[in-house]
Amino acid sequence: MGLQEYFAQLGRGVDLVAECSGLSAPDLEKMGASAQDAAELISLHTIYFGPTPYTGKQRSAVNAARRNGHTLSTLHHIESFTRRVKEQRAAWNLRVELCATPSEQVTAVARRRLRELRVPRTYCERAMLRQHPNGLATLTVTGNGLDMADAFRTIDQQHPGKSFIARMLGKAGPAARTRVTTMAVLKLEDYGTIMRREGDDVMVRTTSGAVTTGAQLVERACANEGLITIISRTHGPVDLYRCERFASTKQRTM
């Protein structure tokens, strides 16, 4: 058989596969096929002409492959994609579509469909440790995105392992954690007028006539944690308070 005839036979694609009906791989090897070629031909025959619950799709794939003149190599290429799909109906749908696709477009169409079929990966909190032969180990931790970002920023990229362990064991000082703080503005004239500054605070006469400190005024006016700035139209920014439960020195110590 000359090269021209050999390539012409390979170009017969599904028709060449159909001729394997009733033959086994050893039978093909006796005819001169290599063990690999024989196994691949029998595999293709099983797919395109063997028993299957999807006979309609099988017929459509064979007709489409014949119509497009797909060669044996194209059929092998198509199967390299369809075998990545575990669910059989989905695999047959992909096979039919690729058989109906011109050979030069098979790769692009297959990759696009495989991306669409890929189930999005789900993540959950977990920790994994992988030991390496050289004495090092890799710790992989999945957790809250903001917490992980804060932890990552504390790592010295020149010495990631040592700095991470030191931080985890509390040997590297306070963690560089990002904190979001609310800043609220309290307009003084809505509550009273400044009487005088006393120590680190201001004394305010409220609209009801009562005298109170700026801290007490803020504590009454705002219940949420955050930063409160008292601003006066006349005096501008007056003072800044952290809005939280005000504890005595002894209470803080306890």
C-alpha angles and dihedrals in degrees: 000000000000124000092255092056092043093055091044089057092049088051091059088078112170092019089059090047090050090059089065089074110132093009130111131211092260089052090055091046089055087055089057103269119139117246090252095049091047093051092047093049093050090047092052091047091053091052100043101031107016127097115291137156087234099066093147092054090044090055091048091050093050093048093046093048091049091047092052093044092235112189126220090262091054091050090051088049091051091051092051086066101038093053088064090067111083100191107080099214091051090047091053092047089053092046092052092049094048093047087054090050123089109257094245091057098044096095095050094046093045094051091048093050093046090053090052092048094048110110110231110252115247121215131205135176111282144134128223130187122199119187119212128210093242094062097263125114136199120225115197117191126182117196145124109340096229093046091049091049090051091049092048092053091058093059118102102225091206090059105016098161097047095042092048093050091046091051092046092051091047096247099121104063126255117344117254094240122172112231126191111216126189117228115204127184121220115197107221096207089062090063107027145291135293115259101178144316113263118189110308093342141056129242115230129193106214125217088258090059096251119132117226140159122257090247092055091047091053092045091054095043100045130038102176124089114257144088119300122198120198109215127187124199088221103036100028116215107012106178144334124233135183106229107224139100106309108226129190121244090259092050091051090050091051 
